[in-house]
Amino acid sequence: MLTVDLTGRVPGRDFELRLLLRESGAPRIAVSDTRSERLPPLPEPAPDTESGRGLFLVAALADAWGVTPRQVGKTVWAELVP
């Protein structure tokens, strides 16, 4: 399995982006942050809004996705079937 880890900082928040290439060839993308007080919602965005489509697009394009709690924060992940 090939793994690439990228870590970044936004003032007041840390995050990590992990890209995994599984032996099956299926890529897995995982984004972790330190915010655990709210899980990402998946409402269908109104047609006239300018934001709120990120996870909606992930759910539409990924073959599987989910949210995994961490000791501090959460990880949102998505997998694509090759």
Secondary structure, DSSP 8 states (H G I E B T S, - for coil): -EEEEEEEEETTEEEEEEEEE-TTS-EEEEEEES--S---------TT-SS--HHHHHHHH-SEEEEEE-SSSEEEEEE---
